[in-house]
């Protein structure tokens, strides 16, 4: 049995799709949570310059407008590791709701109590604030990854300070305090999980030069009477001295005291369970659900969740060949599919026989999926009304082709609307990360192009997530080679099949995708124009001048720095700008801490020396990633106009 909120457009938009309809209207939904008979989530609003707020409404009462719990000027955002995450923690106790968040206005931890949770259903009244918000910490601490320890009335989270991470606590009964240090990881740490009895704490650590999806370890400690961790023990993952690199993801406790975590020893992020007193020996863990599919994703931010305990069984979001699905897992090793129509899932949570996630598919935009696991009844609430009829949507086709080194490589190809005769202009998209993936949910930014007669190919180049560890590791020591050859090969495959015009091939990308774009323009002869958002252009500069989280990332992607300086220079588009022979447009936030604006200016200046058409659009209030709807629309419109002008369209 299923039910869906209508996704029919109120009125069919005229085509081609306008940029201000494609982008800037739809909020980004994140981190849904089940709170009694209510559902709570975060909403990032591009029309409010990217401000993030917390919303709540009764479970599956989709016709009711949600209540905003953190109205402006509140802006829920963490700056830990610059990418943040884990910004909101909540705890329900009877009729009471405690909300604890990090506010971007001052970087401090804030708390507020609400009442009214025991009301439920469509006639439930709005929650009422017990008192105004309280500031729990003094300014200065960079915090994230929060959870509540109700037994000790404290918030647990990560603090980034003095060039390292600290696991800390904050007393929920005290205002304007400094966090208390609980544990000092060797380098990075977080993703904490508190056992059901409150007596044990699990967390993840990793050290430079590795990223958490390369090599990380799972630790467990008992908590003493004062709540301090004692006798931390490495129980899974990668010991720094071990030659085998393993990654762990999302530790969580089951009600019987067992610990569960995803680990990729098999070559796939699969779930395993172990007793609380597990030893570092791999034989202490049970792996009842082996599969050639992923139950995890790269930990760029805190607060990610792909598995949850429903009260009776484990619910897991599983990625198979680049598409997500929901499954229930039982102790006897059985795996049962959960019937629902969405194949792009994130932020899975479950409790009391119910599950919630952020979900979309090829014809339905991002929305809140609420699922009753016992009956199969589900509802989906899109973040915004549909703007396209189904016949106006270009649906992705799986494209497999011979990529770098002849290896089988994947992409999603979106054909131009209306069919048409002969080859069409082609836009090649390189995703960011570079350890990310081309996703399958409705992307109006892509539909903007297909509605204008373009084909779009979104490439899962070597290094992408969703295809196992070996696929992800293709990019080790190969960034600037493997990704470039894969993107060029995808374009060539479409040219060879007469779906793409060889003189009308453009490429665009942001951050790492911007680097791949520049490298494709530099080291191949396939592309005729490029658009780069906050793009890495100089690997040597990134190795020497980037934020702490990625300070050693290139050691794995390119080679040890500075021993392999020559490789860095060889692959840096800035050092080979004379090889680019096509127009390029750049977009840069002047508050970017990851790719400093000076790097973009140097790249643009080098291209101008080649007498190439070059444009640079700077945005004074933007950082690494554009949040303001006006900026997003301006970037899309400028990109399309630039390509049209220089490709003779």
C-alpha positions as CSV (number, residue, x, y, z in Angstrom):
1,X,0.0,0.0,0.0
2,X,1.4,3.4,-0.9
3,X,0.4,7.0,-1.2
4,X,2.2,10.0,-2.6
5,X,1.7,13.7,-2.3
6,X,0.8,14.9,-5.8
7,X,3.8,15.8,-7.9
8,X,1.8,17.2,-10.8
9,X,2.8,20.7,-11.7
10,X,0.2,23.4,-10.9
11,X,0.8,24.7,-14.5
12,X,3.1,23.3,-17.1
13,X,6.1,25.6,-17.5
14,X,7.0,26.7,-20.9
15,X,10.1,25.3,-22.4
16,X,13.0,26.0,-22.4
17,X,13.1,26.0,-18.6
18,X,14.0,29.4,-17.2
19,X,17.1,29.5,-15.0
20,X,15.2,31.1,-12.1
21,X,12.8,28.2,-12.2
22,X,15.5,25.6,-12.5
23,X,17.5,26.9,-9.6
24,X,17.0,29.1,-6.6
25,X,13.5,28.1,-5.8
26,X,13.9,24.7,-4.1
27,X,15.2,24.5,-0.6
28,X,17.7,21.7,0.3
29,X,16.3,19.3,2.9
30,X,18.7,17.6,5.3
31,X,18.9,15.5,8.5
32,X,15.3,14.3,9.1
33,X,14.6,12.9,12.6
34,X,11.7,11.1,14.2
35,X,10.6,12.7,17.4
36,X,7.7,10.8,18.9
37,X,4.8,11.1,16.5
38,X,6.4,14.1,14.8
39,X,9.0,14.5,12.0
40,X,11.8,17.1,12.3
41,X,14.2,18.2,9.5
42,X,16.5,21.0,8.3
43,X,15.7,23.2,5.4
44,X,18.4,25.3,3.6
45,X,16.7,28.2,1.8
46,X,18.5,29.7,-1.2
47,X,16.1,32.6,-1.3
48,X,17.3,33.6,2.2
49,X,20.9,33.5,1.1
50,X,21.3,29.9,2.2
51,X,20.0,30.3,5.7
52,X,19.2,26.9,7.3
53,X,16.3,26.4,9.8
54,X,14.6,23.6,11.6
55,X,11.0,22.5,10.8
56,X,8.6,20.1,12.4
57,X,5.1,18.7,11.8
58,X,3.1,15.7,12.8
59,X,4.1,12.4,11.2
60,X,2.6,11.9,7.6
61,X,0.3,15.0,8.0
62,X,1.6,16.2,4.6
63,X,-1.2,18.7,4.0
64,X,-0.2,20.8,7.0
65,X,2.4,23.5,6.8
66,X,5.4,22.7,9.0
67,X,6.2,24.8,12.0
68,X,9.5,26.7,12.0
69,X,11.4,26.2,15.3
70,X,14.4,28.4,14.5
71,X,13.2,31.5,12.7
72,X,15.5,34.3,11.4
73,X,18.0,35.4,12.4
74,X,18.8,31.9,13.4
75,X,21.0,30.1,10.9
76,X,21.9,26.5,11.7
77,X,25.4,25.8,10.4
78,X,28.6,24.3,11.6
79,X,32.0,25.4,10.3
80,X,34.0,22.4,11.7
81,X,36.3,21.2,9.0
82,X,34.7,24.0,6.9
83,X,32.1,21.5,5.6
84,X,30.3,21.1,8.9
85,X,27.4,18.8,9.6
86,X,25.8,17.4,12.8
87,X,24.4,20.9,13.4
88,X,21.2,19.9,15.2
89,X,20.6,17.5,18.1
90,X,17.2,16.8,19.8
91,X,15.8,14.8,22.6
92,X,12.2,13.9,23.3
93,X,11.0,13.2,26.9
94,X,7.2,12.7,27.1
95,X,5.6,16.0,26.1
96,X,8.9,17.9,26.0
97,X,11.3,18.5,23.1
98,X,14.9,19.7,23.7
99,X,16.5,21.3,20.6
100,X,20.3,22.1,20.6
101,X,21.9,23.7,17.6
102,X,25.0,25.5,16.3
103,X,24.2,29.0,15.1
104,X,26.3,30.5,12.3
105,X,25.7,34.0,13.6
106,X,28.2,33.5,16.5
107,X,29.4,29.9,16.1
108,X,27.9,29.1,19.5
109,X,25.8,26.3,20.8
110,X,22.2,27.2,21.6
111,X,19.3,25.3,23.2
112,X,15.6,25.7,23.5
113,X,12.8,23.6,25.1
114,X,9.4,23.1,23.6
115,X,6.2,21.4,24.8
116,X,3.3,19.7,23.0
117,X,4.9,16.5,21.6
118,X,2.2,14.2,23.0
119,X,-0.4,15.8,20.7
120,X,-0.3,14.0,17.4
121,X,-2.2,13.7,14.1
122,X,-3.7,16.4,11.9
123,X,-5.4,18.1,14.8
124,X,-2.3,18.5,16.9
125,X,-1.6,22.1,18.0
126,X,1.7,23.8,17.3
127,X,4.5,23.2,19.7
128,X,5.0,25.9,22.3
129,X,8.4,27.3,23.4
130,X,8.9,26.9,27.2
131,X,11.4,29.8,27.2
132,X,13.5,31.8,24.8
133,X,16.7,30.2,23.3
134,X,19.7,30.0,25.6
135,X,23.4,30.3,24.5
136,X,25.3,27.4,26.0
137,X,28.9,28.3,24.9
138,X,31.0,31.4,24.5
139,X,32.2,32.4,21.1
140,X,35.4,31.0,19.7
141,X,34.9,27.3,19.6
142,X,34.3,25.6,16.2
143,X,31.8,22.9,16.9
144,X,29.9,20.2,15.1
145,X,28.6,16.6,15.1
146,X,26.3,16.9,18.0
147,X,24.2,14.4,20.0
148,X,22.5,14.6,23.4
149,X,23.5,12.5,26.4
150,X,20.2,12.7,28.4
151,X,21.4,10.7,31.3
152,X,24.1,13.3,32.1
153,X,22.3,16.3,30.6
154,X,25.0,17.3,28.2
155,X,25.7,17.8,24.5
156,X,28.5,15.7,23.0
157,X,30.3,16.8,19.9
158,X,33.5,17.7,18.1
159,X,35.5,20.8,18.6
160,X,38.2,21.8,16.1
161,X,40.9,23.8,17.8
162,X,44.7,24.2,17.9
163,X,45.1,22.2,14.6
164,X,43.3,19.1,15.7
165,X,39.9,17.6,16.7
166,X,38.7,17.2,20.3
167,X,35.7,15.2,21.5
168,X,33.9,17.5,23.9
169,X,30.9,17.9,26.1
170,X,28.7,20.9,27.0
171,X,26.5,21.1,30.1
172,X,22.9,21.7,29.1
173,X,22.1,23.4,32.4
174,X,24.8,26.1,32.1
175,X,25.0,29.2,29.9
176,X,28.1,30.8,28.3
177,X,30.6,28.1,29.1
178,X,33.7,26.6,27.4
179,X,33.4,23.0,26.2
180,X,34.9,20.2,28.4
181,X,37.4,18.0,26.6
182,X,36.6,14.3,26.8
183,X,39.2,12.8,24.4
184,X,41.9,13.9,22.0
185,X,42.0,11.9,18.8
186,X,45.3,11.5,17.2
187,X,44.2,13.9,14.4
188,X,40.6,13.8,13.3
189,X,37.6,12.3,15.1
190,X,33.8,12.2,15.5
191,X,30.7,10.3,14.4
192,X,30.1,9.5,18.1
193,X,27.5,7.0,19.2
194,X,26.3,6.5,22.8
195,X,25.2,3.0,23.9
196,X,21.6,2.5,25.0
197,X,22.5,2.3,28.6
198,X,24.7,5.4,28.4
199,X,27.8,3.6,29.6
200,X,29.8,3.3,26.5
201,X,30.9,5.7,23.7
202,X,31.9,4.7,20.2
203,X,33.6,7.1,17.7
204,X,35.7,7.2,14.5
205,X,39.2,8.5,14.1
206,X,41.5,9.1,11.1
207,X,44.9,10.6,10.5
208,X,46.5,12.6,7.7
209,X,47.4,11.9,5.0
210,X,44.3,9.7,4.7
211,X,40.7,10.8,4.4
212,X,38.0,9.0,6.4
213,X,36.9,7.0,3.4
214,X,40.5,5.9,2.8
215,X,41.5,4.7,6.2
216,X,39.7,5.2,9.5
217,X,39.3,3.3,12.8
218,X,36.5,2.6,15.2
219,X,37.1,3.2,18.9
220,X,35.0,2.2,22.0
221,X,35.5,3.4,25.6
222,X,33.5,2.9,28.8
223,X,32.3,6.0,30.6
224,X,33.2,6.6,34.2
225,X,31.0,8.1,36.9
226,X,31.8,11.6,35.7
227,X,31.1,10.6,32.1
228,X,34.7,10.6,31.0
229,X,35.9,8.0,28.5
230,X,38.3,5.4,30.0
231,X,40.4,2.7,28.3
232,X,39.7,3.6,24.7
233,X,40.1,0.5,22.6
234,X,40.5,0.1,18.8
235,X,37.9,-2.4,17.8
236,X,37.6,-2.2,14.0
237,X,38.9,-0.5,10.9
238,X,42.5,0.5,10.2
239,X,45.3,0.6,12.7
240,X,47.7,3.3,11.4
241,X,50.5,0.7,11.4
242,X,48.5,-1.8,9.3
243,X,49.4,-2.1,5.6
244,X,45.7,-2.7,4.7
245,X,43.6,0.4,4.5
246,X,40.0,0.1,5.8
247,X,37.3,2.6,6.2
248,X,34.5,2.5,8.7
249,X,31.2,4.5,8.6
250,X,28.4,5.4,11.0
251,X,28.8,3.4,14.2
252,X,25.6,2.8,16.0
253,X,24.4,0.7,18.9
254,X,21.6,-1.8,18.7
255,X,19.2,-2.1,21.6
256,X,20.8,-5.3,22.9
257,X,24.2,-3.6,23.3
258,X,25.8,-4.8,20.1
259,X,27.7,-2.3,18.0
260,X,27.1,-2.0,14.2
261,X,29.3,-0.3,11.6
262,X,29.9,-0.3,7.9
263,X,33.4,-1.4,6.9
264,X,34.9,-2.1,3.4
265,X,37.2,-5.1,4.1
266,X,35.3,-7.1,1.4
267,X,35.8,-4.3,-1.2
268,X,32.3,-2.9,-0.4
269,X,31.0,-0.9,2.6
270,X,29.0,-3.7,4.2
271,X,27.5,-3.8,7.7
272,X,28.9,-5.9,10.4
273,X,27.9,-6.3,14.1
274,X,29.9,-7.2,17.2
275,X,29.4,-7.5,20.9
276,X,30.4,-4.5,23.1
277,X,33.6,-6.2,24.2
278,X,34.8,-6.8,20.7
279,X,38.6,-7.1,20.2
280,X,40.5,-5.7,17.3
281,X,40.5,-9.1,15.8
282,X,38.4,-9.3,12.7
283,X,37.0,-12.6,13.8
284,X,35.1,-10.8,16.6
285,X,32.7,-9.3,14.1
286,X,29.9,-10.9,12.3
287,X,29.1,-10.0,8.7
288,X,25.6,-11.4,8.1
289,X,24.7,-9.3,5.0
290,X,27.5,-9.6,2.4
291,X,26.7,-7.9,-0.9
292,X,28.4,-6.2,-3.7
293,X,26.7,-2.9,-2.9
294,X,27.5,0.0,-0.6
295,X,25.8,0.9,2.7
296,X,27.9,4.1,3.2
297,X,29.2,7.2,1.4
298,X,32.2,9.5,1.8
299,X,32.2,11.3,5.1
300,X,32.7,14.9,3.9
301,X,30.3,16.1,6.6
302,X,29.1,15.0,10.0
303,X,25.6,13.6,10.6
304,X,25.3,11.4,7.6
305,X,23.1,8.3,8.1
306,X,22.4,5.3,5.8
307,X,21.3,2.8,8.4
308,X,18.9,2.8,11.4
309,X,17.2,0.5,13.9
310,X,13.4,0.6,13.4
311,X,12.5,-1.0,16.7
312,X,12.3,-4.5,15.2
313,X,14.9,-4.6,12.4
314,X,17.7,-2.8,10.7
315,X,16.7,-0.5,7.8
316,X,19.5,0.3,5.3
317,X,19.9,2.6,2.3
318,X,22.0,0.5,-0.1
319,X,23.7,1.9,-3.3
320,X,23.9,-0.6,-6.1
321,X,25.5,0.5,-9.4
322,X,24.9,4.2,-8.6
323,X,21.3,3.8,-7.5
324,X,19.9,3.7,-3.9
325,X,17.3,1.5,-2.5
326,X,15.8,0.7,0.9
327,X,16.1,-2.8,2.5
328,X,15.4,-4.4,5.8
329,X,18.0,-6.6,7.3
330,X,17.4,-9.3,9.9
331,X,19.7,-11.3,12.2
332,X,19.4,-14.5,10.2
333,X,21.1,-12.7,7.3
334,X,17.9,-12.1,5.3
335,X,17.6,-9.0,3.2
336,X,14.2,-7.8,2.2
337,X,13.5,-4.9,-0.2
338,X,11.2,-2.1,1.0
339,X,8.9,-1.2,-1.8
340,X,9.0,2.5,-2.6
341,X,9.7,4.3,-5.9
342,X,12.7,6.5,-5.0
343,X,16.3,5.7,-6.0
344,X,18.2,8.7,-4.6
345,X,18.2,8.5,-0.8
346,X,20.0,10.3,2.1
347,X,19.6,11.0,5.8
348,X,17.8,7.7,6.7
349,X,16.4,7.5,10.3
350,X,14.0,5.0,11.8
351,X,12.1,4.4,15.1
352,X,9.0,2.5,16.3
353,X,8.4,0.8,13.0
354,X,8.7,3.9,10.9
355,X,11.4,5.3,8.7
356,X,12.1,8.8,7.2
357,X,14.6,9.9,4.6
358,X,15.3,12.6,2.0
359,X,14.3,11.0,-1.3
360,X,13.9,11.7,-5.0
361,X,13.8,10.0,-8.4
362,X,14.1,10.8,-12.0
363,X,10.7,12.6,-12.2
364,X,10.2,13.7,-8.5
365,X,12.3,16.4,-6.8
366,X,13.9,16.1,-3.4
367,X,11.3,15.6,-0.6
368,X,10.6,14.0,2.7
369,X,9.8,10.3,2.5
370,X,7.8,8.9,5.4
371,X,7.4,5.2,5.5
372,X,5.4,2.8,7.8
373,X,7.4,-0.3,7.7
374,X,4.6,-2.6,9.0
375,X,2.0,-1.6,6.4
376,X,4.2,-0.3,3.5
377,X,2.3,2.9,3.5
378,X,4.5,5.9,2.4
379,X,4.1,9.5,1.7
380,X,6.5,11.9,-0.1
381,X,6.4,15.6,0.4
382,X,8.5,17.4,-2.3
383,X,10.4,20.5,-1.1
384,X,8.6,22.5,-3.8
385,X,5.8,22.0,-6.3
386,X,6.7,20.4,-9.5
387,X,7.5,22.7,-12.4
388,X,7.7,20.2,-15.2
389,X,5.2,17.6,-16.5
390,X,6.7,14.1,-16.7
391,X,6.8,14.3,-20.5
392,X,9.0,17.4,-20.2
393,X,11.6,15.6,-18.2
394,X,14.7,14.0,-19.8
395,X,15.3,10.7,-18.0
396,X,18.8,9.4,-17.4
397,X,20.1,6.4,-19.3
398,X,23.0,4.3,-17.8
399,X,26.0,4.7,-20.1
400,X,28.9,2.2,-19.7
401,X,32.0,2.8,-21.7
402,X,35.7,2.0,-21.8
403,X,37.4,4.6,-19.6
404,X,40.9,5.2,-18.4
405,X,43.0,2.1,-19.0
406,X,40.2,0.4,-20.8
407,X,38.3,-0.1,-17.5
408,X,34.5,-0.3,-17.5
409,X,33.2,3.1,-16.4
410,X,29.8,4.5,-15.7
411,X,27.9,7.7,-16.5
412,X,24.3,8.9,-16.6
413,X,23.3,10.3,-20.0
414,X,20.3,12.7,-20.4
415,X,19.2,13.0,-24.0
416,X,17.9,16.3,-25.3
417,X,14.2,16.8,-25.1
418,X,12.2,16.3,-28.3
419,X,14.6,13.8,-29.9
420,X,15.6,15.8,-32.9
421,X,17.7,14.6,-35.8
422,X,21.4,14.0,-35.7
423,X,24.0,14.8,-33.0
424,X,23.3,17.5,-30.4
425,X,25.4,19.8,-28.3
426,X,26.7,17.9,-25.2
427,X,27.5,19.2,-21.7
428,X,29.8,16.9,-19.8
429,X,29.5,17.3,-16.0
430,X,32.3,16.4,-13.6
431,X,31.1,16.0,-10.0
432,X,32.9,17.4,-7.0
433,X,34.8,15.5,-4.3
434,X,36.3,14.0,-6.4
435,X,35.1,11.1,-4.2
436,X,31.4,11.8,-4.8
437,X,28.9,10.4,-7.3
438,X,26.6,11.5,-10.1
439,X,23.1,11.0,-8.5
440,X,19.8,10.0,-10.0
441,X,17.3,12.4,-8.5
442,X,15.5,15.0,-10.5
443,X,18.0,17.8,-11.2
444,X,16.4,20.9,-12.7
445,X,19.8,22.2,-13.4
446,X,20.3,19.4,-15.9
447,X,16.8,19.8,-17.2
448,X,17.6,23.4,-18.0
449,X,20.1,22.1,-20.6
450,X,18.1,19.3,-22.0
451,X,15.1,21.6,-22.5
452,X,17.4,23.7,-24.7
453,X,18.3,20.8,-27.0
454,X,21.5,19.8,-25.2
455,X,22.5,16.3,-24.2
456,X,24.1,16.0,-20.7
457,X,26.4,13.3,-19.5
458,X,27.1,13.2,-15.7
459,X,30.2,11.0,-15.3
460,X,31.0,8.6,-12.5
461,X,34.7,8.7,-13.3
462,X,37.1,6.5,-11.6
463,X,37.2,7.5,-7.9
464,X,33.5,7.9,-7.6
465,X,31.5,6.3,-4.8
466,X,28.7,3.7,-5.2
467,X,30.7,1.1,-7.2
468,X,32.9,-0.4,-4.5
469,X,36.4,0.2,-3.1
470,X,38.3,-0.8,-6.2
471,X,36.4,1.7,-8.3
472,X,36.9,4.3,-5.7
473,X,40.7,3.6,-5.5
474,X,41.2,4.0,-9.2
475,X,41.9,7.7,-8.5
476,X,44.6,7.0,-6.0
477,X,47.7,8.6,-7.5
478,X,45.6,9.2,-10.6
479,X,43.7,12.5,-10.1
480,X,44.1,14.6,-13.2
481,X,44.6,11.5,-15.3
482,X,41.9,8.9,-14.6
483,X,39.1,11.4,-14.2
484,X,40.2,13.4,-17.3
485,X,40.5,10.3,-19.5
486,X,37.1,9.0,-18.2
487,X,35.3,12.3,-19.0
488,X,36.8,12.5,-22.4
489,X,36.0,8.9,-23.1
490,X,32.3,9.5,-22.1
491,X,32.1,12.3,-24.6
492,X,33.8,10.3,-27.3
493,X,31.4,7.4,-26.8
494,X,28.5,9.7,-27.4
495,X,30.2,11.3,-30.4
496,X,30.8,7.8,-31.8
497,X,27.1,6.8,-31.4
498,X,26.1,10.0,-33.2
499,X,24.4,11.5,-30.2
500,X,26.9,14.4,-29.6
501,X,28.2,16.9,-32.1
502,X,32.1,16.9,-32.0
503,X,32.3,20.7,-32.4
504,X,29.8,21.5,-29.6
505,X,31.2,19.7,-26.6
506,X,31.4,21.8,-23.4
507,X,32.3,20.8,-19.8
508,X,31.5,22.3,-16.4
509,X,32.2,21.5,-12.8
510,X,32.8,23.0,-9.4
511,X,35.7,22.5,-6.9
512,X,37.3,19.2,-7.8
513,X,34.9,19.0,-10.8
514,X,36.3,22.4,-11.8
515,X,39.8,21.0,-11.7
516,X,38.8,18.0,-13.9
517,X,37.1,20.5,-16.3
518,X,40.3,22.6,-16.6
519,X,42.5,19.5,-16.9
520,X,40.1,18.1,-19.7
521,X,40.4,21.4,-21.6
522,X,44.2,21.3,-21.1
523,X,45.1,17.7,-21.7
524,X,42.5,16.5,-24.3
525,X,41.3,17.9,-27.6
526,X,37.6,16.9,-27.1
527,X,36.1,20.0,-25.5
528,X,35.3,23.4,-27.1
529,X,34.4,25.5,-24.0
530,X,34.5,25.2,-20.2
531,X,32.8,26.7,-17.1
532,X,34.5,26.4,-13.7
533,X,33.0,27.2,-10.3
534,X,35.7,27.7,-7.5
535,X,38.0,25.4,-9.4
536,X,41.3,24.0,-8.3
537,X,43.8,25.0,-10.9
538,X,47.1,24.7,-9.1
539,X,47.8,21.5,-7.3
540,X,51.0,22.8,-5.7
541,X,49.1,25.8,-4.3
542,X,46.4,23.4,-2.9
543,X,49.0,21.2,-1.3
544,X,50.5,24.2,0.5
545,X,47.5,26.5,1.1
546,X,44.2,24.8,1.8
547,X,42.2,24.1,4.9
548,X,43.2,21.4,7.5
549,X,40.6,18.8,6.4
550,X,42.1,18.4,2.9
551,X,45.7,19.5,3.8
552,X,47.1,16.0,2.9
553,X,44.3,14.8,0.6
554,X,46.5,15.2,-2.5
555,X,49.1,12.8,-1.1
556,X,46.7,10.0,-2.0
557,X,45.2,11.5,-5.1
558,X,48.5,12.7,-6.7
559,X,51.5,11.7,-4.7
560,X,53.6,12.5,-1.6
561,X,54.2,16.2,-1.2
562,X,56.8,17.7,-1.7
563,X,58.7,14.6,-2.9
564,X,56.6,14.4,-6.0
565,X,56.4,18.1,-6.8
566,X,57.1,17.4,-10.5
567,X,53.9,15.3,-10.7
568,X,51.9,18.1,-9.1
569,X,53.2,20.6,-11.6
570,X,52.7,18.2,-14.5
571,X,49.0,17.8,-13.8
572,X,48.2,21.4,-12.8
573,X,46.3,23.3,-15.5
574,X,47.9,26.6,-14.3
575,X,51.3,25.3,-15.3
576,X,50.0,24.3,-18.8
577,X,47.6,27.1,-19.6
578,X,49.2,27.5,-23.0
579,X,47.7,24.1,-24.0
580,X,44.1,25.3,-23.6
581,X,42.7,26.5,-26.9
582,X,39.0,27.2,-26.0
583,X,37.0,29.8,-24.1
584,X,36.5,29.5,-20.3
585,X,34.3,31.2,-17.8
586,X,35.1,31.2,-14.1
587,X,32.8,31.8,-11.0
588,X,34.5,32.5,-7.7
589,X,33.3,33.3,-4.1
590,X,35.6,35.9,-2.5
591,X,35.1,34.2,0.9
592,X,36.3,30.8,-0.3
593,X,38.7,29.2,2.2
594,X,39.2,26.0,0.2
595,X,40.1,27.5,-3.2
596,X,41.4,31.0,-2.6
597,X,40.2,33.6,-5.1
598,X,43.8,34.4,-6.0
599,X,44.1,30.9,-7.6
600,X,41.2,31.6,-10.0
601,X,42.6,35.0,-10.9
602,X,46.0,33.5,-11.8
603,X,44.4,30.9,-14.0
604,X,42.2,33.5,-15.8
605,X,45.2,35.8,-16.3
606,X,47.3,32.9,-17.8
607,X,44.5,32.2,-20.3
608,X,44.2,35.8,-21.3
609,X,47.8,35.7,-22.2
610,X,46.8,33.1,-24.8
611,X,44.3,35.7,-26.3
612,X,41.4,33.4,-25.3
613,X,37.9,34.6,-24.5
614,X,37.9,34.5,-20.7
615,X,35.3,35.8,-18.2
616,X,35.5,35.9,-14.4
617,X,32.4,36.5,-12.2
618,X,33.2,37.1,-8.5
619,X,30.7,37.0,-5.7
620,X,31.8,38.9,-2.6
621,X,29.5,37.1,0.0
622,X,30.0,33.5,-1.2
623,X,32.4,30.9,-0.1
624,X,33.2,27.4,-1.4
625,X,29.8,26.5,-2.8
626,X,27.1,29.0,-3.7
627,X,24.1,29.2,-1.4
628,X,22.3,32.4,-2.5
629,X,19.5,31.8,-5.1
630,X,20.4,34.9,-7.0
631,X,24.0,33.8,-7.4
632,X,22.9,30.3,-8.5
633,X,20.7,31.7,-11.2
634,X,23.3,34.2,-12.3
635,X,25.9,31.4,-12.7
636,X,23.6,29.2,-14.8
637,X,22.4,32.1,-17.0
638,X,26.0,33.3,-17.6
639,X,27.2,29.8,-18.4
640,X,24.5,29.1,-20.9
641,X,25.0,32.5,-22.6
642,X,28.8,31.9,-22.7
643,X,28.5,28.5,-24.3
644,X,25.8,29.7,-26.8
645,X,28.0,32.6,-27.8
646,X,31.2,30.6,-28.3
647,X,29.8,27.4,-29.7
648,X,27.8,29.2,-32.4
649,X,24.4,27.9,-31.1
